Amino acid sequence: MRLLSFVATMLAAGLCGLLLAASTASAMEAAVSDTSGYSTARLPAISDFGLPAVDTILVRKRERRMYLMRQGEILRTYRISLGLSPDGHKMQEGDFRTPEGKYRLIRRNPRSEYFLSMEVSYPNEEDVARARKLGVRPGGAIMIHGLPNTPRKGIDYYLRNDWTDGCIAVSNADMVEIWMMTPPNTPIEIVP
């Protein structure tokens, strides 16, 4: 089982390397423009690889799993890492919690501090109202992303522990597949 997992990871990493090597900086710059100011950058289209486009993402925090779904069917399952203090809903900036609720993926960043990132639309109106009532800032910049581009710890640490400031992290190989299967504005539900 471990050998199969290693082979799958190496194949996905190889695909990632081929995809990224094939993309030049100028091609990526052309893919990043949008009049609203949000990045619409992407790797080659989902249909280029015969991958199905998902219509929903479900994150189950206690399970440390993210599910890519289409019409209620689970297409892919990924192991995730969460914020350093993962239990409960994100209440304020700096609490290291991963939010819970219904959001959308609103922006992609191929050049973040982490291997690819997609922004979650946290905070929503309810989150802002809750924070205002508590007299705190709700925080923001919640992403789905890969590992740090400049790791400060061994790779195993990032794959086995909760380590983010509140984001949802996956392996780099998983992030490539998520990036390719997830269209803009995909709904994401994060549950305990």
C-alpha positions, -999 to +999 in steps of 0.1 A: +000+000+000+028+024+009+046+016-024+014+023-043+010+056-025+046+065-033+042+057-069+010+077-072+027+107-055+057+105-078+034+103-109+014+133-098+046+152-089+060+143-124+027+156-140+031+187-119+066+192-131+057+188-167+028+212-164+048+239-147+078+234-170+055+238-200+042+271-187+064+301-193+062+333-172+047+352-202+020+326-208+011+327-171+010+365-171-015+364-200-037+339-181-038+361-149-056+392-163-091+401-153-109+435-152-122+430-117-087+428-103-090+391-093-066+366-108-081+341-132-048+323-137-049+286-143-030+257-156-043+241-188-080+236-190-097+207-172-109+193-205-072+192-217-066+163-194-100+145-195-106+154-159-142+161-147-150+196-135-163+196-099-193+216-089-188+215-051-161+211-025-168+197+009-143+199+037-148+178+069-124+193+095-126+164+120-118+139+093-091+161+079-105+154+044-116+174+014-140+160-011-142+172-047-178+165-059-200+166-090-237+162-088-234+147-053-209+121-063-174+122-047-148+123-074-117+128-053-107+127-016-077+144-002-060+145+032-057+181+045-040+201+071-058+229+089-050+259+111-029+254+142-060+257+163-085+238+141-115+232+165-144+256+161-153+283+137-129+311+129-140+340+151-113+366+146-081+375+128-051+356+143-070+328+161-054+301+138-088+285+131-102+273+098-136+288+092-168+268+090-197+277+066-206+281+030-182+300+008-169+301-028-134+299-044-129+335-057-093+339-068-063+318-079-027+327-073+001+307-091+028+327-073+018+327-037+041+318-008+027+283-011+025+260-041-005+274-059-034+289-039-071+294-043-088+320-021-120+311-001-145+339+001-142+341+040-154+363+056-190+362+044-217+386+057-224+365+087-187+363+096-184+401+094-215+407+115-203+382+142-169+399+143-184+433+145-206+422+174-175+409+192-156+441+184-129+422+165-116+419+129-128+387+112-095+381+094-093+369+058-069+355+032-082+319+038-068+297+010-066+262-003-029+257-010+000+234-013+032+233+008+054+263+014+077+272-014+104+277+012+098+251+038+111+257+073+105+221+084+107+187+068+080+178+043+066+150+066+057+177+092+035+196+067+018+164+055+011+150+090+002+181+111-021+211+113+003+239+105-015+268+087-028+301+100-063+290+091-060+278+055-066+244+041-033+228+029-027+197+007+003+181-008+016+198-040+006+169-062-029+170-048-030+208-053-022+204-090-052+181-094-075+203-074-064+234-094-072+216-127-106+202-116-120+233-099-136+260-121-138+296-109-164+304-083-169+268-071-189+266-039-170+252-009-187+241+024-165+237+054-180+216+083-168+205+117 
